[in-house]
Amino acid sequence: MKKVYLLLPVFAVQFAFAQDSQRYYSGTFFNEKKKPQNFLKIFNKNSGVYELTDEKGFAIIAAKEYDTLVWNSGKNIEVVHGVYELKNILERQVNRENVKDINSKDYENLLEKPENDEFSIQNSYDSIRKNSDRHFSAVRKLKLKQDSLYKIKSQPKKYLVFNGSFSTSVDIKNRNRIPKTHNRYVQGRSENGLIIWKGPDTGEMFSFGPDISTLGFTGQAYEYDVNGQLVDLAEAVSPAKAYNNNIFKTTVGYSNQLNVNAIIKSGGYQEDARLSFNLGQRKDQMYFIDQFDVTNSFKTKFSTKILDFNINAGFNYEENKATNTNRIGLFNRAYQNSLLTPISFSNQQNAYLSNGLQRSYSLYADNPEFLFDQKNKYNYYENIRQFNFDLSRHWDGFKLNISQAYDNQDIMHRDIYKPSTSGFINGLYNKRDQKNEFYNSNIVLSYDWRDSEFKHGFSLNHILNDRKVSVNHSLDRNYIYQRTSQDYIFNYNLDYENYDDIEFGGKSWEFLLYLKHFAQKQLLASESKWIFYF
């Protein structure tokens, strides 16, 4: 190891001399468009070395006098004139400037001792703590600009805050147990001592036929079964099979909810205004095949304070849609017929015959597929709109509160039984439109006044309720109902208190005047009444 250390200075000297003897050429090179370019390859044809330019087209390459440099794929050629040591080239790249005098307060303090001022900023600590001042929370940013100059940015007096949440859920449901039915005997009954099969075209309602294991399909064209009619297994083309007429399924529903709040704050905590939005969507699948309902909702609320009045307003919108409802027992009828369908008949094969009428296992029964088949996607629709507005203020013993609310609801039902439905040979169609409107107004003005030991309380309340209901049927059965009521309530309350622990008042000194008026209209009848309470 010692020998190696002794040789290192020798190699260093030789390397230094080798560096000094090397010459370089420097310059700015351009691309084919005569613009400086980064990573432009400059090649020395004589020595075989090359260098790459920087972003300004400048490059330093090892060369000798009269060496030939080539770039741009040989399109540009230059003969070298003027080579220098690397040290000289690098020194020329650095601008030389004279050293300027630097004046600072620290330098001046060394020359002349300043007067000691214990309250000066220079003698203050360059640190700040959270509990150093009760207004610390009002500082948003503190930045040192110069030796003793700080720039303070305060928190804005008003600022906007956004927050919200999103939730989603999936609901998977499966039906409970259903009554168990046999899977052995086909449609038919006993005749002349023999149990025979009777097809759907015979109108047979019962499954008292032969055992299905003794029967088979003919394979011939038959409108009620694509496999043909049922005959003895010895004469059949293929053995008969029991059909599954289950109309239930595992359901998958979902629910999505989005909440967004926009808040205007001042002073860090006080809310000047708040606006909230709520968007919701839900889909519930019924256990019956292809039956579901969808709910879409939108809710918004707004609250603020203007001229010492507290204002609250809201609007709710909800839309409900369903493929069908059970107003006319549609689901009961489908469920009943699915249970009673014989195992020798398949409801799923087709819901219609060639003549357009219902294909079912009997003339006196229905096919659930036929009942659920409908032209409109939704036969039930509900639309709800709700508005509310509140205004209140308290001043000098007075209290004023005004509340207004309005509800509007539209409901539409389509009750449909297509022609050839059991019991409705010509079919049934009824469209039911219902409109509900409700308006409520509540105005309360109260005043509290104290006179020595007496406390007086006055209040005046006006309540208005207006309700309208109209129901229209396409079968010309209409219904109209309207009722409007108004309540006028004046209340005076007197309490007595003194320092001798004597106190009385409350309801014993209460005087109540209650007036009620309502008008009611139903169909063609109407009435109007005034009711007085003392």
C-alpha positions as CSV (number, residue, x, y, z in Angstrom):
1,M,0.0,0.0,0.0
2,K,2.8,2.5,0.7
3,K,4.2,2.0,-2.8
4,V,0.9,2.9,-4.3
5,Y,0.7,6.2,-2.3
6,L,4.2,7.2,-3.5
7,L,3.3,6.7,-7.2
8,L,0.1,8.7,-7.0
9,P,1.8,12.2,-7.1
10,V,3.8,11.2,-10.1
11,F,0.6,10.2,-12.0
12,A,-1.1,13.4,-11.0
13,V,1.8,15.5,-12.4
14,Q,1.8,13.6,-15.6
15,F,-2.0,14.0,-15.9
16,A,-1.7,17.8,-15.3
17,F,0.9,18.2,-18.1
18,A,-1.2,16.0,-20.4
19,Q,-4.2,18.3,-19.8
20,D,-2.2,21.4,-20.4
21,S,-0.9,20.1,-23.7
22,Q,-4.4,19.4,-25.0
23,R,-6.0,22.1,-27.2
24,Y,-9.7,22.7,-27.8
25,Y,-11.9,24.5,-30.2
26,S,-15.1,26.2,-29.1
27,G,-17.9,27.8,-31.1
28,T,-21.6,28.0,-31.8
29,F,-23.0,25.5,-34.4
30,F,-26.4,25.7,-36.2
31,N,-28.7,23.1,-37.6
32,E,-29.9,22.9,-41.2
33,K,-32.5,25.7,-40.5
34,K,-29.6,27.9,-39.2
35,K,-30.9,27.9,-35.6
36,P,-29.0,26.8,-32.5
37,Q,-30.0,23.2,-31.5
38,N,-29.4,21.0,-28.4
39,F,-27.6,17.7,-28.8
40,L,-26.2,18.5,-32.3
41,K,-23.4,16.1,-33.0
42,I,-20.0,17.8,-34.0
43,F,-17.5,15.3,-35.5
44,N,-13.7,15.7,-35.9
45,K,-12.7,13.8,-39.0
46,N,-9.0,13.9,-38.1
47,S,-9.1,12.6,-34.6
48,G,-12.5,10.7,-34.7
49,V,-13.9,12.4,-31.5
50,Y,-17.2,14.1,-31.3
51,E,-19.1,16.4,-28.9
52,L,-22.8,17.4,-28.5
53,T,-24.0,21.1,-28.4
54,D,-26.0,22.6,-25.6
55,E,-29.4,24.3,-25.9
56,K,-27.6,27.4,-27.3
57,G,-25.7,25.5,-29.9
58,F,-22.4,25.9,-28.1
59,A,-19.8,23.1,-28.0
60,I,-16.2,22.5,-27.0
61,I,-14.3,19.8,-28.9
62,A,-10.7,18.6,-28.8
63,A,-8.9,19.6,-32.0
64,K,-5.7,20.9,-33.6
65,E,-5.1,23.6,-36.1
66,Y,-6.5,22.7,-39.6
67,D,-8.6,19.8,-38.3
68,T,-11.9,19.4,-40.2
69,L,-15.2,19.5,-38.3
70,V,-18.4,18.0,-39.8
71,W,-22.0,18.3,-38.5
72,N,-25.6,18.1,-39.9
73,S,-24.8,14.7,-41.4
74,G,-21.8,16.1,-43.4
75,K,-23.8,19.0,-44.9
76,N,-21.8,21.5,-42.9
77,I,-17.9,21.5,-42.8
78,E,-15.5,23.8,-41.1
79,V,-11.6,23.9,-40.9
80,V,-10.4,24.7,-37.4
81,H,-8.4,27.9,-36.9
82,G,-7.6,29.0,-33.3
83,V,-7.3,26.4,-30.6
84,Y,-6.8,27.1,-26.9
85,E,-6.4,25.4,-23.6
86,L,-9.6,24.4,-21.9
87,K,-8.9,26.8,-19.0
88,N,-8.8,29.8,-21.3
89,I,-12.0,28.8,-23.1
90,L,-13.9,28.4,-19.8
91,E,-12.6,31.7,-18.4
92,R,-14.0,33.6,-21.5
93,Q,-17.4,32.2,-20.8
94,V,-17.6,33.9,-17.4
95,N,-18.4,37.7,-17.3
96,R,-15.9,39.6,-15.3
97,E,-17.3,42.3,-12.9
98,N,-15.7,44.5,-10.3
99,V,-16.6,43.7,-6.6
100,K,-19.1,46.2,-5.2
101,D,-19.2,47.5,-1.7
102,I,-21.8,45.7,0.4
103,N,-23.4,47.9,3.0
104,S,-25.6,46.3,5.8
105,K,-26.8,47.3,9.2
106,D,-24.5,44.7,10.8
107,Y,-21.5,46.4,9.1
108,E,-22.6,49.9,10.1
109,N,-23.1,48.7,13.7
110,L,-19.5,47.5,13.8
111,L,-18.3,51.0,12.7
112,E,-20.6,53.0,15.0
113,K,-22.4,51.6,18.1
114,P,-26.1,52.4,17.8
115,E,-28.2,53.6,20.7
116,N,-29.8,50.8,22.7
117,D,-33.6,50.8,22.2
118,E,-35.2,47.9,24.1
119,F,-38.5,48.5,22.2
120,S,-37.0,48.4,18.7
121,I,-37.9,45.8,16.2
122,Q,-34.2,44.9,15.9
123,N,-34.1,43.7,19.5
124,S,-37.3,41.7,19.2
125,Y,-37.4,37.9,18.9
126,D,-37.7,36.4,15.5
127,S,-40.3,33.9,16.7
128,I,-44.0,33.7,17.3
129,R,-46.1,31.2,19.1
130,K,-49.8,30.2,18.7
131,N,-50.8,31.6,22.1
132,S,-48.7,34.8,21.8
133,D,-51.7,36.9,20.9
134,R,-55.5,36.5,20.9
135,H,-55.6,37.7,17.3
136,F,-53.1,35.1,16.1
137,S,-55.8,33.2,14.2
138,A,-56.4,36.2,12.0
139,V,-52.9,35.9,10.5
140,R,-52.7,33.9,7.4
141,K,-49.1,34.4,6.3
142,L,-46.0,35.9,7.8
143,K,-43.0,36.6,5.5
144,L,-39.6,38.3,6.1
145,K,-38.9,40.9,3.4
146,Q,-35.7,42.5,4.7
147,D,-33.5,42.6,7.8
148,S,-36.3,43.9,10.1
149,L,-39.3,44.1,7.8
150,Y,-42.0,41.5,7.9
151,K,-45.0,41.3,5.6
152,I,-48.2,40.0,7.3
153,K,-51.2,38.7,5.3
154,S,-54.4,38.5,7.3
155,Q,-57.2,35.9,6.9
156,P,-60.0,37.1,4.6
157,K,-63.1,38.3,6.4
158,K,-65.3,36.3,4.2
159,Y,-64.5,33.0,2.5
160,L,-66.3,30.2,0.7
161,V,-66.2,26.6,2.0
162,F,-67.2,23.5,0.0
163,N,-67.8,20.1,1.5
164,G,-69.8,17.1,0.7
165,S,-70.1,13.3,0.7
166,F,-71.1,10.5,-1.6
167,S,-72.4,7.1,-0.6
168,T,-73.5,4.0,-2.6
169,S,-74.9,0.7,-1.7
170,V,-76.0,-2.5,-3.3
171,D,-78.9,-4.6,-2.1
172,I,-79.2,-8.3,-3.0
173,K,-82.4,-10.1,-2.0
174,N,-83.9,-13.5,-2.5
175,R,-87.5,-14.7,-1.9
176,N,-88.5,-16.8,1.1
177,R,-90.1,-20.2,0.8
178,I,-93.2,-20.6,-1.4
179,P,-95.8,-23.4,-1.3
180,K,-94.5,-26.6,-2.7
181,T,-96.4,-28.2,-5.6
182,H,-96.1,-31.6,-7.1
183,N,-93.9,-32.3,-10.2
184,R,-95.3,-35.6,-11.2
185,Y,-98.8,-35.5,-12.7
186,V,-99.7,-33.7,-15.9
187,Q,-102.8,-31.8,-16.8
188,G,-105.9,-34.0,-17.1
189,R,-108.4,-36.2,-15.2
190,S,-110.0,-39.6,-15.1
191,E,-112.5,-40.6,-17.9
192,N,-114.2,-44.0,-18.2
193,G,-111.9,-45.3,-15.5
194,L,-108.8,-44.2,-17.3
195,I,-106.5,-41.3,-16.4
196,I,-105.9,-39.3,-19.6
197,W,-104.0,-36.1,-20.5
198,K,-106.1,-33.1,-21.5
199,G,-104.3,-30.3,-23.3
200,P,-104.7,-26.6,-22.7
201,D,-107.1,-26.3,-25.7
202,T,-109.6,-28.4,-23.7
203,G,-110.0,-25.8,-20.9
204,E,-109.0,-28.3,-18.3
205,M,-108.0,-26.6,-15.0
206,F,-106.6,-29.5,-12.9
207,S,-103.4,-31.6,-12.8
208,F,-105.1,-35.0,-12.3
209,G,-103.6,-36.6,-15.4
210,P,-101.1,-39.5,-15.8
211,D,-97.7,-39.7,-14.4
212,I,-95.3,-37.7,-16.6
213,S,-92.8,-40.5,-16.6
214,T,-95.3,-42.6,-18.7
215,L,-95.7,-39.9,-21.4
216,G,-93.7,-38.5,-24.2
217,F,-93.8,-35.8,-26.9
218,T,-95.0,-36.5,-30.5
219,G,-92.6,-33.9,-32.0
220,Q,-95.4,-32.7,-34.3
221,A,-96.5,-29.0,-34.6
222,Y,-98.7,-28.0,-31.7
223,E,-99.5,-24.4,-30.9
224,Y,-99.4,-24.9,-27.1
225,D,-96.0,-26.7,-27.0
226,V,-93.1,-26.6,-29.4
227,N,-92.3,-30.3,-28.6
228,G,-95.8,-31.5,-29.6
229,Q,-98.7,-33.2,-27.8
230,L,-98.3,-35.8,-25.1
231,V,-98.9,-39.5,-25.8
232,D,-97.9,-42.9,-24.3
233,L,-94.1,-43.2,-24.0
234,A,-94.1,-46.1,-26.4
235,E,-95.5,-44.0,-29.2
236,A,-93.5,-40.9,-28.4
237,V,-90.5,-39.4,-30.2
238,S,-88.9,-38.1,-26.9
239,P,-89.9,-38.6,-23.3
240,A,-91.9,-35.8,-21.6
241,K,-90.2,-33.4,-19.2
242,A,-91.5,-31.3,-16.3
243,Y,-91.5,-27.5,-17.0
244,N,-90.4,-25.0,-14.4
245,N,-92.8,-22.0,-14.2
246,N,-91.1,-20.1,-11.4
247,I,-91.6,-16.3,-11.8
248,F,-89.3,-15.4,-9.0
249,K,-85.6,-14.4,-9.2
250,T,-82.8,-13.1,-7.0
251,T,-82.9,-9.3,-7.1
252,V,-80.1,-6.7,-7.2
253,G,-80.9,-3.1,-6.3
254,Y,-78.7,-0.1,-5.7
255,S,-78.8,3.3,-4.1
256,N,-76.6,6.4,-4.7
257,Q,-76.5,9.6,-2.6
258,L,-74.6,12.8,-3.2
259,N,-74.5,15.7,-0.7
260,V,-72.8,19.1,-1.5
261,N,-72.6,22.1,0.8
262,A,-71.5,25.6,0.0
263,I,-71.0,27.9,3.0
264,I,-70.0,31.6,3.2
265,K,-68.2,32.2,6.5
266,S,-66.9,35.4,8.2
267,G,-64.8,35.7,11.3
268,G,-63.7,32.0,11.1
269,Y,-66.9,30.5,12.6
270,Q,-70.0,32.6,11.8
271,E,-72.0,31.4,8.8
272,D,-73.4,34.1,6.7
273,A,-75.1,31.8,4.1
274,R,-75.4,28.1,3.5
275,L,-76.6,26.3,0.3
276,S,-77.0,22.6,0.3
277,F,-77.8,20.1,-2.4
278,N,-78.8,16.5,-2.2
279,L,-79.0,14.2,-5.2
280,G,-80.3,10.6,-4.8
281,Q,-81.1,7.7,-7.0
282,R,-82.5,4.3,-6.0
283,K,-83.6,1.2,-7.9
284,D,-85.5,-1.6,-6.2
285,Q,-86.0,-4.9,-8.1
286,M,-89.1,-6.8,-7.2
287,Y,-89.0,-10.6,-6.8
288,F,-91.1,-11.0,-9.9
289,I,-89.3,-11.1,-13.2
290,D,-88.9,-7.7,-15.0
291,Q,-90.7,-5.8,-12.3
292,F,-89.0,-2.8,-10.6
293,D,-89.3,0.8,-9.4
294,V,-87.0,3.7,-9.7
295,T,-86.8,6.8,-7.4
296,N,-84.9,10.0,-8.3
297,S,-84.7,12.8,-5.8
298,F,-83.3,16.3,-5.6
299,K,-83.3,18.5,-2.5
300,T,-81.9,21.9,-1.8
301,K,-81.8,24.2,1.2
302,F,-80.8,27.8,1.6
303,S,-80.3,29.8,4.8
304,T,-79.0,33.3,5.4
305,K,-79.5,36.5,7.4
306,I,-80.5,39.8,5.7
307,L,-81.2,43.0,7.6
308,D,-81.5,41.0,10.9
309,F,-84.1,38.7,9.3
310,N,-83.3,35.0,9.4
311,I,-84.3,33.4,6.1
312,N,-84.7,29.7,5.4
313,A,-85.9,28.2,2.2
314,G,-86.1,24.7,0.7
315,F,-87.2,22.8,-2.4
316,N,-87.7,19.0,-2.7
317,Y,-88.3,17.1,-5.8
318,E,-89.0,13.4,-6.0
319,E,-89.9,11.2,-8.9
320,N,-91.1,7.6,-8.5
321,K,-91.6,5.2,-11.4
322,A,-92.7,1.6,-11.4
323,T,-93.4,-1.0,-14.1
324,N,-96.7,-1.9,-12.4
325,T,-98.6,-1.7,-9.1
326,N,-101.0,-4.1,-7.5
327,R,-104.0,-1.8,-7.6
328,I,-106.1,-4.4,-9.6
329,G,-104.4,-7.5,-8.1
330,L,-102.0,-8.0,-11.0
331,F,-99.2,-9.5,-8.8
332,N,-101.7,-11.8,-7.0
333,R,-103.1,-13.1,-10.3
334,A,-99.6,-13.7,-11.7
335,Y,-98.4,-15.5,-8.5
336,Q,-101.5,-17.6,-8.3
337,N,-101.3,-18.8,-11.9
338,S,-97.6,-19.6,-11.7
339,L,-98.3,-22.0,-8.8
340,L,-101.3,-23.6,-10.5
341,T,-99.7,-24.1,-14.0
342,P,-99.3,-27.8,-14.6
343,I,-95.8,-29.2,-15.1
344,S,-96.8,-30.3,-18.6
345,F,-97.2,-26.7,-19.7
346,S,-94.5,-24.0,-20.2
347,N,-95.5,-20.4,-19.7
348,Q,-92.1,-19.2,-20.9
349,Q,-92.4,-20.7,-24.4
350,N,-94.7,-18.0,-25.7
351,A,-97.3,-15.6,-24.2
352,Y,-99.4,-15.3,-27.4
353,L,-101.2,-17.7,-29.8
354,S,-101.1,-17.2,-33.5
355,N,-104.4,-15.3,-33.4
356,G,-102.9,-12.8,-31.0
357,L,-104.8,-14.0,-27.9
358,Q,-103.3,-15.3,-24.7
359,R,-101.5,-18.6,-24.6
360,S,-102.2,-20.2,-21.2
361,Y,-102.7,-23.7,-19.8
362,S,-106.5,-23.2,-19.8
363,L,-109.2,-20.9,-21.1
364,Y,-110.0,-20.0,-17.5
365,A,-106.4,-19.3,-16.4
366,D,-103.7,-16.7,-17.2
367,N,-100.1,-16.9,-18.3
368,P,-97.9,-14.6,-16.0
369,E,-95.7,-13.8,-19.0
370,F,-98.9,-12.5,-20.8
371,L,-99.9,-10.4,-17.7
372,F,-96.5,-8.8,-17.3
373,D,-96.0,-8.1,-21.1
374,Q,-96.8,-4.4,-21.5
375,K,-96.5,-1.6,-24.1
376,N,-95.4,1.1,-21.7
377,K,-92.2,0.7,-19.7
378,Y,-93.8,2.3,-16.6
379,N,-97.5,2.0,-15.7
380,Y,-97.0,4.0,-12.5
381,Y,-95.6,7.5,-12.1
382,E,-95.5,9.9,-9.2
383,N,-94.1,13.4,-9.1
384,I,-93.7,15.3,-5.8
385,R,-92.7,19.0,-5.5
386,Q,-92.4,20.7,-2.1
387,F,-91.6,24.3,-1.3
388,N,-91.0,25.9,2.1
389,F,-90.0,29.4,3.2
390,D,-89.5,30.7,6.8
391,L,-88.8,34.3,7.8
392,S,-88.2,35.4,11.4
393,R,-86.9,38.3,13.4
394,H,-86.5,39.4,17.1
395,W,-86.3,43.0,18.2
396,D,-87.2,45.1,21.3
397,G,-89.5,42.4,22.7
398,F,-91.2,41.7,19.4
399,K,-91.0,38.3,17.7
400,L,-92.2,37.8,14.1
401,N,-92.3,34.4,12.4
402,I,-93.7,33.7,8.9
403,S,-93.8,30.1,7.6
404,Q,-95.1,29.2,4.1
405,A,-95.3,25.7,2.7
406,Y,-96.6,24.3,-0.6
407,D,-96.9,20.7,-1.7
408,N,-97.8,19.5,-5.2
409,Q,-98.2,15.8,-6.0
410,D,-99.1,14.2,-9.3
411,I,-99.9,10.4,-9.4
412,M,-100.7,8.4,-12.5
413,H,-101.8,4.7,-12.6
414,R,-102.4,2.6,-15.7
415,D,-104.6,-0.4,-14.8
416,I,-104.4,-2.8,-17.8
417,Y,-105.8,-6.2,-18.5
418,K,-105.3,-7.1,-22.2
419,P,-108.1,-8.9,-24.2
420,S,-108.4,-12.6,-23.5
421,T,-107.4,-12.2,-19.9
422,S,-109.4,-14.6,-17.7
423,G,-112.6,-12.7,-16.5
424,F,-111.8,-9.8,-18.9
425,I,-112.4,-11.2,-22.4
426,N,-112.6,-7.8,-23.9
427,G,-109.8,-6.5,-21.7
428,L,-109.7,-3.6,-19.3
429,Y,-108.0,-0.2,-19.5
430,N,-108.2,2.6,-17.0
431,K,-105.9,5.6,-16.5
432,R,-106.1,7.2,-13.1
433,D,-104.7,10.7,-12.7
434,Q,-104.6,12.2,-9.2
435,K,-103.4,15.7,-8.3
436,N,-102.9,16.7,-4.7
437,E,-102.2,20.3,-3.6
438,F,-101.6,21.6,-0.1
439,Y,-100.8,25.1,1.0
440,N,-100.1,26.2,4.6
441,S,-99.4,29.6,6.0
442,N,-98.6,30.4,9.6
443,I,-97.9,34.0,10.8
444,V,-97.1,34.6,14.4
445,L,-96.5,38.1,16.0
446,S,-95.8,38.3,19.7
447,Y,-94.7,41.0,22.1
448,D,-93.4,40.7,25.7
449,W,-93.5,43.7,28.1
450,R,-92.5,43.9,31.7
451,D,-94.0,46.6,34.0
452,S,-92.5,46.4,37.5
453,E,-93.7,43.1,38.9
454,F,-96.1,42.4,36.0
455,K,-95.1,40.6,32.8
456,H,-97.4,41.0,29.9
457,G,-97.4,38.7,26.8
458,F,-99.4,39.3,23.6
459,S,-99.5,37.1,20.6
460,L,-101.5,37.0,17.4
461,N,-101.5,33.9,15.2
462,H,-103.0,33.4,11.8
463,I,-103.1,29.9,10.2
464,L,-104.3,29.2,6.7
465,N,-104.7,25.7,5.3
466,D,-105.9,25.0,1.8
467,R,-106.1,21.4,0.4
468,K,-107.2,20.3,-3.1
469,V,-107.6,16.8,-4.4
470,S,-108.8,15.8,-7.9
471,V,-109.0,12.3,-9.3
472,N,-109.8,11.6,-13.0
473,H,-110.4,8.2,-14.5
474,S,-110.5,7.4,-18.2
475,L,-113.7,5.4,-17.3
476,D,-115.4,8.8,-16.5
477,R,-115.4,8.4,-12.8
478,N,-114.1,11.7,-11.4
479,Y,-113.7,13.0,-7.9
480,I,-112.9,16.6,-6.7
481,Y,-112.3,17.7,-3.1
482,Q,-111.3,21.1,-1.8
483,R,-111.2,22.5,1.8
484,T,-109.9,25.8,3.0
485,S,-109.7,26.7,6.7
486,Q,-108.4,29.8,8.5
487,D,-107.7,30.2,12.2
488,Y,-107.3,33.5,14.0
489,I,-105.8,33.2,17.5
490,F,-105.2,36.1,19.9
491,N,-103.6,35.3,23.2
492,Y,-102.8,37.5,26.2
493,N,-100.9,36.2,29.2
494,L,-100.2,38.1,32.5
495,D,-97.7,37.0,35.2
496,Y,-97.0,38.7,38.5
497,E,-93.7,38.4,40.4
498,N,-92.1,40.2,43.4
499,Y,-89.2,39.8,45.7
500,D,-91.4,38.4,48.5
501,D,-91.6,35.0,46.8
502,I,-95.1,35.8,45.7
503,E,-95.8,34.6,42.1
504,F,-99.0,33.9,40.2
505,G,-100.2,34.1,36.7
506,G,-99.9,31.7,33.8
507,K,-103.1,30.2,32.5
508,S,-105.2,31.7,35.4
509,W,-104.6,35.1,33.9
510,E,-104.8,34.0,30.2
511,F,-107.5,35.3,27.9
512,L,-107.8,33.4,24.6
513,L,-109.9,34.4,21.6
514,Y,-110.1,31.7,18.9
515,L,-111.9,32.1,15.7
516,K,-112.1,29.4,13.0
517,H,-113.5,29.6,9.5
518,F,-113.4,26.9,6.9
519,A,-114.9,26.3,3.5
520,Q,-115.3,22.8,2.1
521,K,-116.2,21.7,-1.4
522,Q,-116.7,18.1,-2.4
523,L,-118.1,17.1,-5.8
524,L,-121.1,19.5,-6.2
525,A,-121.7,20.2,-2.5
526,S,-120.1,23.1,-0.6
527,E,-120.4,24.7,2.8
528,S,-118.8,27.5,4.8
529,K,-118.8,27.9,8.6
530,W,-117.5,30.3,11.2
531,I,-116.7,28.9,14.7
532,F,-116.0,31.1,17.7
533,Y,-114.2,30.0,20.8
534,F,-113.9,32.0,24.1
